[in-house]
Amino acid sequence: MIFLISLGTPSNVEANSFNELKENKARVQITKEKIIENEDYLSTSEDITDIKLDLLNVQVPYNAKDIDVKYIEKDDSVTAVILDKKTSEEIDRYTEQFEDEGIRNSAANNNLIWRTLFRTKTYKPAAVEVGVRVQIWSSGSFRQFNKIQDAWQRPGNSGKYTLKSTRTFNNNKLPATKISINASGIIEVATNENITGTWSISSLKKYGFSISAGSKKTYYARKHYNNDFIFSLY
């Protein structure tokens, strides 16, 4: 069951200020009762909103008033899907994957915990997935990142594109309570004048891809991306 976490109904006197506040928040939908007990999110700065997963928080590069957040819970993960509030289209998603069954937020005093984090950013009609595997030290209420074992990126859906000149950069000093991973590269699509629909030349131009001619009537559509994946323990 998916339901919506919302604020209470205001009095007539408070209605105007309440509605103004509500418009500046991201609605939160979750798939099961009590998997995440957050009220609607407010931006922490003009274009950043902190989103809760399980042990971890992620900084998403959107103002809370522009997004909705839908949570998906599975036995081995929690995912926050970021939706454009105007179109309801997915623009980003963040997943925290558990490696040991039963090791979740309420059972996080096992000292050393491994988690894998994924960010899948949409670049219509393609997507780029960035992943990082981290080791967390937990003792009581104290937690820190001890180790980054690996960081990578790959296509985020099954579309007809490849990633070129990829660079996944990690310059974090550990131990730490916040980590930032930078991912850059080029999305490349081989297309031609006979292809219609999402992967056509005209559609790719509309999505902001640059078009260049190749050989044998093949055209290459390319888009550069450069983004940060920032997450923390508090």
C-alpha positions as CSV (number, residue, x, y, z in Angstrom):
1,M,0.0,0.0,0.0
2,I,1.3,3.4,-0.9
3,F,0.2,6.3,1.2
4,L,1.0,10.0,1.6
5,I,2.5,11.6,4.7
6,S,0.9,15.0,5.0
7,L,0.5,17.8,7.5
8,G,-2.7,18.3,9.6
9,T,-5.6,20.4,8.5
10,P,-5.1,24.1,9.5
11,S,-7.7,26.5,10.9
12,N,-9.1,29.2,8.7
13,V,-6.9,31.8,10.4
14,E,-3.8,29.7,9.6
15,A,-4.8,28.6,6.1
16,N,-2.8,31.1,4.1
17,S,0.5,30.5,5.9
18,F,-0.1,26.8,6.0
19,N,-0.7,26.6,2.2
20,E,2.4,28.6,1.6
21,L,4.5,26.3,3.8
22,K,3.0,23.2,2.2
23,E,3.9,24.4,-1.3
24,N,7.6,24.7,-0.3
25,K,7.7,21.0,0.9
26,A,8.2,17.8,-0.9
27,R,5.4,15.3,-0.5
28,V,6.5,11.9,0.8
29,Q,4.9,8.6,-0.3
30,I,6.0,5.3,1.3
31,T,5.1,1.7,0.5
32,K,4.6,0.3,3.9
33,E,3.5,1.9,7.2
34,K,6.4,3.1,9.4
35,I,9.3,2.2,7.1
36,I,10.3,5.8,7.2
37,E,8.7,8.2,9.7
38,N,9.5,11.6,8.2
39,E,7.2,14.6,7.7
40,D,7.3,16.4,4.4
41,Y,10.9,17.5,3.5
42,L,12.0,21.1,3.5
43,S,15.0,22.3,1.6
44,T,18.2,22.8,3.6
45,S,19.3,25.5,1.1
46,E,18.0,27.0,-2.1
47,D,18.6,24.0,-4.3
48,I,19.4,21.1,-1.9
49,T,17.1,18.8,0.1
50,D,18.2,16.1,2.5
51,I,16.4,12.8,2.0
52,K,16.4,9.9,4.5
53,L,17.1,6.4,3.4
54,D,17.9,3.8,6.1
55,L,21.2,4.5,7.9
56,L,22.1,7.1,5.4
57,N,20.9,10.5,4.2
58,V,21.4,11.8,0.7
59,Q,21.6,15.4,-0.5
60,V,19.5,15.8,-3.6
61,P,20.1,18.8,-5.9
62,Y,16.5,20.0,-6.0
63,N,14.4,22.5,-4.0
64,A,11.8,20.6,-2.0
65,K,9.0,22.7,-3.5
66,D,9.8,21.3,-6.9
67,I,9.8,17.6,-6.1
68,D,7.8,14.7,-4.6
69,V,9.5,11.7,-3.0
70,K,8.2,8.1,-3.3
71,Y,9.7,5.4,-1.2
72,I,10.0,1.8,-2.3
73,E,10.9,-0.8,0.3
74,K,12.3,-4.3,-0.4
75,D,13.8,-6.9,1.8
76,D,17.3,-5.8,1.0
77,S,17.0,-2.1,0.2
78,V,15.2,1.2,0.5
79,T,14.8,3.4,-2.5
80,A,13.8,7.1,-2.7
81,V,12.4,8.0,-6.1
82,I,12.5,11.7,-6.9
83,L,9.6,13.0,-9.0
84,D,9.2,16.3,-10.8
85,K,6.2,17.8,-8.9
86,K,4.8,19.4,-12.1
87,T,5.0,16.4,-14.4
88,S,5.2,13.5,-11.9
89,E,8.1,12.1,-14.0
90,E,11.0,10.4,-12.4
91,I,14.2,12.6,-12.5
92,D,16.4,10.8,-10.0
93,R,16.5,7.8,-7.6
94,Y,18.6,6.8,-4.6
95,T,18.9,3.3,-3.2
96,E,20.6,2.0,0.0
97,Q,21.2,-1.7,-0.3
98,F,21.7,-3.9,2.8
99,E,24.3,-6.7,2.5
100,D,23.3,-8.6,5.7
101,E,19.8,-9.8,6.2
102,G,18.2,-8.1,9.2
103,I,20.9,-5.4,9.5
104,R,18.8,-2.2,9.3
105,N,18.7,1.0,11.1
106,S,17.2,-0.5,14.3
107,A,19.9,-3.2,14.4
108,A,22.9,-1.1,13.4
109,N,25.1,-1.8,16.4
110,N,27.1,-4.5,14.7
111,N,30.2,-2.3,14.7
112,L,31.2,-2.9,11.0
113,I,28.4,-2.7,8.4
114,W,28.7,-2.8,4.6
115,R,26.2,-0.8,2.5
116,T,26.0,-0.2,-1.2
117,L,24.5,3.1,-2.4
118,F,23.2,3.8,-5.9
119,R,22.1,7.0,-7.6
120,T,20.3,6.7,-10.9
121,K,20.0,10.1,-12.6
122,T,17.7,10.5,-15.6
123,Y,19.0,12.2,-18.7
124,K,16.1,11.7,-21.1
125,P,15.9,9.2,-22.7
126,A,19.0,7.7,-21.0
127,A,20.0,7.3,-17.3
128,V,23.3,7.0,-15.5
129,E,23.8,4.9,-12.4
130,V,26.5,5.7,-9.9
131,G,27.3,3.1,-7.3
132,V,29.6,3.1,-4.2
133,R,30.2,0.4,-1.6
134,V,31.1,1.7,1.9
135,Q,32.1,0.3,5.2
136,I,30.5,1.9,8.3
137,W,31.6,1.8,11.9
138,S,28.7,1.9,14.3
139,S,28.8,2.0,18.1
140,G,25.8,3.2,20.0
141,S,24.7,6.5,18.4
142,F,28.1,7.1,16.8
143,R,28.7,6.2,13.2
144,Q,31.4,7.0,10.6
145,F,32.5,5.9,7.2
146,N,35.7,3.8,7.5
147,K,36.3,2.7,4.0
148,I,35.2,3.2,0.4
149,Q,35.8,-0.2,-1.3
150,D,34.7,0.7,-4.8
151,A,32.9,3.4,-6.8
152,W,31.6,3.0,-10.4
153,Q,29.1,4.1,-13.0
154,R,27.1,2.3,-15.7
155,P,24.0,2.8,-17.9
156,G,20.9,3.2,-15.7
157,N,18.4,1.6,-18.1
158,S,18.2,-0.7,-21.1
159,G,18.2,2.1,-23.7
160,K,20.2,2.2,-26.9
161,Y,23.2,4.2,-25.7
162,T,26.7,3.8,-24.2
163,L,28.7,5.8,-21.7
164,K,32.0,7.2,-23.0
165,S,35.0,8.9,-21.2
166,T,33.6,8.0,-17.8
167,R,35.4,9.3,-14.7
168,T,34.3,8.4,-11.1
169,F,36.2,10.5,-8.7
170,N,36.6,9.9,-5.0
171,N,38.7,12.4,-3.0
172,N,37.3,11.8,0.5
173,K,39.5,11.8,3.6
174,L,38.4,8.9,5.9
175,P,37.1,8.4,8.5
176,A,34.3,10.8,7.8
177,T,30.5,11.2,8.4
178,K,29.9,12.6,4.9
179,I,31.1,11.3,1.5
180,S,31.0,12.8,-2.0
181,I,31.5,10.9,-5.3
182,N,31.8,12.9,-8.6
183,A,30.8,11.1,-11.8
184,S,31.3,12.5,-15.3
185,G,31.1,11.2,-18.8
186,I,29.4,11.4,-22.2
187,I,26.1,9.6,-23.1
188,E,26.4,8.5,-26.8
189,V,23.6,7.3,-29.0
190,A,24.1,5.9,-32.5
191,T,21.0,6.8,-34.6
192,N,19.9,7.4,-38.1
193,E,17.1,9.2,-40.1
194,N,15.0,6.0,-40.2
195,I,14.7,5.7,-36.4
196,T,11.5,7.2,-35.0
197,G,10.3,7.8,-31.5
198,T,12.4,8.4,-28.3
199,W,15.7,7.6,-30.0
200,S,15.1,9.6,-33.2
201,I,17.4,12.5,-34.1
202,S,14.6,15.1,-33.5
203,S,13.8,13.6,-30.1
204,L,17.4,13.6,-29.0
205,K,17.8,17.2,-30.1
206,K,14.8,18.1,-28.0
207,Y,16.4,16.3,-25.0
208,G,19.5,18.5,-25.3
209,F,21.9,16.1,-27.2
210,S,24.3,17.5,-29.8
211,I,24.2,15.7,-33.1
212,S,27.1,14.9,-35.4
213,A,27.3,12.9,-38.6
214,G,29.2,9.6,-38.7
215,S,29.7,7.2,-41.5
216,K,27.1,5.2,-43.6
217,K,24.2,7.5,-42.7
218,T,24.8,7.0,-39.0
219,Y,24.5,10.0,-36.7
220,Y,25.9,10.3,-33.1
221,A,24.0,12.1,-30.4
222,R,26.0,13.1,-27.4
223,K,25.4,14.7,-24.0
224,H,28.0,15.5,-21.3
225,Y,27.1,14.9,-17.7
226,N,28.9,15.9,-14.4
227,N,27.2,15.4,-11.1
228,D,27.9,14.8,-7.4
229,F,26.6,11.9,-5.3
230,I,26.6,13.2,-1.7
231,F,25.5,11.2,1.3
232,S,26.0,11.3,5.1
233,L,25.3,9.4,8.3
234,Y,23.7,12.3,10.2
